[in-house]
C-alpha cells in the first residue's frame, strides 16, 4: 500500500481535482491524504483574525465569500441534482457552523475549530466525486484516529490502534481518503499539526501502516537545489538522504514540512516528492541511501533573531552556558545556531514569542544585543564539511556581510547568518560559486 498526499493547489480547482482522480484511480490500494483547497485555510485564518479583533460583520462577510466559492465547485464537479443536493447539505452544515463560531470569544480552540473546516470540506467532496466516477472510495475521518500527546507529538500507539480498527471496520475500498493537518489533542479537543502539517500526517500514516512509499504531490517537480523564487535555472534534485532532506526542510525548503521526514526515516519508508501538474517528472526520492557527497542544495530560513550575550566576568566560568541554555529551556525556545568567543556567545532563535522575558533574565548576569530581520542560509549535502569543493562557498564573504557561521556541527549542513535584506543576493552568489563554477 502507498500513502499519497495532495496539497491545496493539487485540489484547488475542479480541473485539478479531476487530474488527481486520474492519478490515483489505477486499481492499487492506497490511502490519500488531502489538504484544504488552495486559499481556503488563508481565508479561514482571516475569519479567525476578524473574530479576534471583534469585527463580527467582517467575519460573516468572509464566511459568505468562501461559501460562494464552494457552491460554484459543487455545481461544476457533480453531475446529478440529487448528488449536488447531498453535497450541498454537507457544505451548508459546515458553513452554518462557521457562522455560529463568529459570535464566540476568540481562543486557540476556536481558531483550531475554524481552520479545521477546510480539510473536512475537501475530503468529503473529493470522496463523493470519486464515488460518482465509479471509484471504490471510503472516507476515514482523521479526527477518529489522529491524535497528539501532551508533548504535542504524534501519539503513535493511539494512531496505530485506531487507524487499523477504522480500516478493518470500514467497507473494503481501493482508496481511503483522509484529512491532513487536523487532529485531536491529548484532551480530545480539535487541534492541528501546524501549517504544512498535511505532509506530516502522510508520513505518520505511512509509518503506521508500513507503507511501501509515501508520495507528496505538490505543484513543483521535487526539491530544488536552490529557491526558484529568487534564483534562476534551479533544478530538482533526484535523490536525497533522509538527513539531507530533514536539514533542507527545517532550514526553509518550502516544499516539505520540517517534521515530515522523521516518521519515514524511523520506519525506513521512502518519500517521493511529485508534481501534480507534471506527473511524469521523476521528482525527488528521499530514502536512507546517499547519492554522492558535497553541497547539493541551498535553502534559507527567515524571521530569525540573533542574540549576543556578553559577560567578561562569567563567560569562561563553569556553568555559564548551562545558565544561558536553562533560560531558553524555561521558555521552550529552541536555538538554531550558536557560536562562542572569549567574551561573547551569539545564538539565533526563530520564535520570538518570549524574547522580552528571555532578554530580561539574560540581563541579570550579562549584557545583551539583539538583531532582528536575520536569515539563515543553509548549504546541505552528504559529508559537506569535508568535501573538496566546499571552500567555494566562502567566496560569498567578499560580497555579503555574514553575521555568524556554523561549520562542523553536522556533516550535512553549513549555515550562514545574514541580514534578511542580503538574503536573495547571498542565495544568488552562492548558487554561482557552488553550482555554476563562477570565480570572483
N, C-alpha and C positions, 0 to 999 in steps of 0.2 A: 504493500500500500504506500502511496505517496501522499504528502500533505502539500497543498498548493495555496499560497496566499496571494490575493489580488488587492492592490492598493486602490485608493479612491479614484485616481484617474482611469484605471482599468475598468471600473464600473461607473464612470462619471457621465455616461450618455447612453442612450438607447443603442446606438451603433456599437459602442464598446461592450455593452452587456451581451450583445449578440456575438461579438468576437470571442468573448470569454467562454460563452456556451460552446462554440465550435472547438475551442482549445481543449476543453475538459471532457466533452461528451465522446470519448473514444472507447467506452466499454470497460476500461480499467477502473478498479475500485480506488476511491480516493476521498480524502477529507479536504474540503475547500474552505479557507478562512477569508472572510471579506471585511474590508474597511467600509466606512460610510462612503456614499457617493461624493466625489470631489466637491469641495466647497461647503458641504453640509456641516462638518464639525466646526469650521470657522464661523458659520452663521449661528450655530448653537452656542458657541463661546460668546458671540456678540449678544445673544439673548441673555445669557448669564450676566454679562457685564451691565446690560441695561437694568436688570433686576437689582444688581449690586449698587448701582448709582441711584436707585429709586425711581427710575423712569419706566413705569409700567406700560405707558402708552407706546413708547418706542419698542419695548419688548414684544408687545402684542402685534405691532406692525411688522416686526421682523419675522415673527411666527407665521403671519399670513403670507409674507413674501415666499418663505420656504414651502409653505403648504401649496401654493400655486404651482411651484416648480414640480412637486411630486404628482400633482394631478395631471400635468402635461405628460410626465413619464408614463403614468398608468394608461393614459389614453393611447400613447404610441406603442407601448410594449405588449399590451394584452389584446386579444382578438375578440372575444365574445363579451356581450353585455353582462352576462352572469359573472364571468371572471373579473371583469372590471369592477362590478359592484362588490364582489367579495374582497378584492384588494383595497378598494376604496373604503370599505368599512374598517379595515385594519388601520389604514393610514389616518382616517378620521379619528379613530380612538387615540392614536399616538399624538395627534395634534391637539385634541381636546385635553389630553394630559399635560402637554406643554403649556397650553393656555392657563390651565389651573395652577401650574407652578409659578406663573408670573406674579401671583398675588402673595406668594410666600416670602419669608425673610431669607436673605441670601446666606447660605452656609456652604461648606465644602461638599456636604452630602447633596445639597440642592444642585450644585454645579455638576457633580457626578451623575445625578439623575438626568439632567438636561443633555449633557454631551453623549450619554449612552444611547440616546434615541436614534442617532444616525446609523449605527450598526444594526439595530433592530429593524429599521426600515429597509436597508439594503438587502439584508439576508432573507427577510420574509418575501420581498418582491422577487428576488432572484430565484429562490426556491420555487415559487409559484410559476415563474417564467419557464424554468427547466421542465416542470411537470407538464405545462402547456405544450412544450416542444417534444414530449414523449420520452423525456429522460427520467429514469428511476432515481429520484432525489428525495432526501429527507432533511428536515431542519433539526439540528441539535443545538438547543439554546445554551449559549456559553455560561449563562448565569446558573445553570443547573450543575455545572461541573468545574468551572474555572474560579479558583479562589486564591487569595494571597494570605499569608500568615501575619502575625503581629509585627514581624520584622519587614513587612512589605515585600516579602519574597514569595514566589510561587509555592503553594502547598502541594508538593508533588504527590504525596500519598493520597490526599483527598482527591486531587485531579484524576489520578490514575484509576482509583476505585470507582468514582462516579462516572467518568467518561466511558469506561468499559461497560458499566452497568447500563448506561443510556443506550449505547450501541447495541448491546445484547437485547434490550427491551424493545428497541425500535423495529419497525418492519424492515426487512432486508432492502438495501439500496445499493446502487452503484456509486452514488455521490452523496456524501453527507456535507451539509452546509452549516457553518457556524460563524459566530461573530468574533472578530479580532478586537483587541483593545480593552473590552469591558470584562469585568469580573466582579466577584464579591470580596469584601474584606473579611477579616477574621471574625467579625461580629455580625456578618450576614447583610451588611449594607452594600449598596451598589458602589463600586469603585472602578478604577481603571489602571492600566499599565503605562500611563502617560502617553503623550503624543508620539505617534510612530509605533505604538505598542502592538499593533497587529502582527508585525514581524515576529515579535517575541512570543505572542500567542501561538504562531505557527510552529516555532521550534520547540516550545514546551509540549505541544500536542504531538509533534513528530517524535520527541524523545519518549513520551508516554506510550505511544502505540508502536514504538520501534519501527518507524517508517523506513522505507528504502532510501528515500530522499525527500528533502524539503525544498520546495521551489518558491522563491519570492518574485512575483511578477509585478513590474512597475512600468514606467514609460521611458526607461533608459536601458541601453543594452549592456548592463553589467556595471561593476565598479570601475571607474576610470582612474587613470594614473595621475590625474590632477583634476581640479574643479573646472568642468567645462563652462561654467557660468562666467569665469574670469580668465581662462587660458584657452587659446586656440589650439586646434589639432591634437586634442587629447584622444586617448583610445581606451577601450575596455581591456581589462586585464583578464586573461583567460583562466588563470588558476592562482588561487591564494591559499595559504595555510590558515587554519583557524586563528592562530596567534596574529598573523598579519591582518586578517580581516577585522579581528576584535580591536586592534590598535587603530585602524583606519576609521572604524565606526565610532569609536569613542572620541577620536580627535577630529570629527567633523564631516566624514563622508556621509552625505545626506541620504544615500540610497538605502542605508541599513541602520536599524535601531541599535544603539550601542550594546544592549544586553542580548541581542538575538543569537549571537554565536555560542553563548555559554551552554545552553541545554544540548545543542547539537554536538558541540565538542565533547561534552561529558559522555554522551551516548554514541559518539563516533558515527554520526549521521551526516552525510554530505549535504551542503546547502547550495542550491544553484540560483543565481540571480538572472532573471529573464525579462525580455521586453515584450509586453503585450502587443505593441504596435509592429514589432518585427520578430515574430516567434521563431523564425528560422535561424536567427542570430545565436551564436554559441552562448553568449553571456559570460558570467563568471562562475566558476565552480570553486567552492570553499570546502576544503577537506583536511585531513591530517597530513596529507602529502605536501612536501615543499617542492617548489619548482624554481630552482636557481637561487643565487644569492645576490645581495646588493639592493640598492634602492629601487623599489617597484612603483611606489605611489607617494603622492604628496596630498595632504589634506590640511584644513585649517579650522580651528575652533574659536568662535568669537565670544564676546561677553566675559572676558577673563579679567580678573582683578589681581594685580601684583602687590604684594605686601613686603616691605623691607623692615626687618626688626633689628635694631642696633642696640647693643649693650656691651660696651667695652669692659665693664666690671664683671659681667656674668657669662659672657659668651662662651669662654673656654672652660667655665666651671662645670663640674659634674652636675648633671640634672637639668641644665638649661634647656636643651632641645626637648627633653621629656616634658618640661613645664609648658613649652610652646605647643607641643602636639596635644597635650591634655586639654588645652583651651579649645582647639579645633574639634577634638573629640566630643567635648561637652556640648558644643553647638551643632554636632552632627554635620560638619562641613568638611568634605574631602579636599585634599590637597592634590593638585595636578603635577606641579613641578617644584623642585626645591634645589637651591644652591647655597653654599656657605663660603664665608671668607673669615679672616681673623676678627673682623669687627661687626659682621652682619650676617643675617640669614635672610634670604629672599625666597619667597614662595608664591604660588598662584592658586587661586580658587575660582570656580565657575558658578558659585552660588553665594551671592552677597546678602542673603536674607538676614543673617545675623552679624553682618560686618561691623556695625556700630558696637555691638556687645563684645565682639572679639577684639576690636581695637581698644576698647576701654580696659579690658583685662590685660592685654599686652602692655599697655602704657603704664601699668603698675610697676613694671620692672625693666622697661626698655623704651626707647624712642621708636616711633612707627611712622613710616612713609607709605602712602597708598597711591597707586597709579591705576586709574580706570581705563576703559576703552583699549584693552590689550587683546591680542590674538595669539594663540599658539599655532605655529606652523609645524606640522609633524611629517617626517620623512620615514617611510616604513618599507621594510624588506627583510628577508631572512639573512641573519648574520650581518646586518647592515653596518654595525660598528667596526667590523674588521675587514670589510671589503676594500679592495684596492682602489676603487673609484669613488669612495665616499668623500675623500678630501675635496672633490669638486664642489660640494655644497657650500664649503666655507668661502668660496668666492663671493657669496652674497654679502659677506661682511663689508666689502668695499662699496656696496651700493645701498644697503639698508641698515639703519641703526638697530642692532639686536640687543634686547634688554637682558635676556638670560639664554643659556644653552644647557640642555640636559642631554648628556652623552655618556653612554655606558651603563645606565640604569637598566636597560633592556637590550638584548641582542637585536631586537627587531625594530627599534624606534630611536630616532634622534629628534628632539624637539627644540624649536627656537621660539622665543617670545618677542613679539614685535608690536609696535603701535598698530592698532586696527587700521589707521589711515595709511599704513605702509603694507598692509596685508596683500592686496592684489599685486602690487609691484613685486613683493617678495615671492609670491607664487609664480609669477611670470619669469623672474630672473632664475629661480631655482629650476624651473622647467627647462630653460635654455641651457643652463650649466650641466644639469644632471642627465637630461634625456636627449637634448639636441646637440650636445658636444660643442656649445658656443664657448669660445675663450675670450676673456676680457681682463 
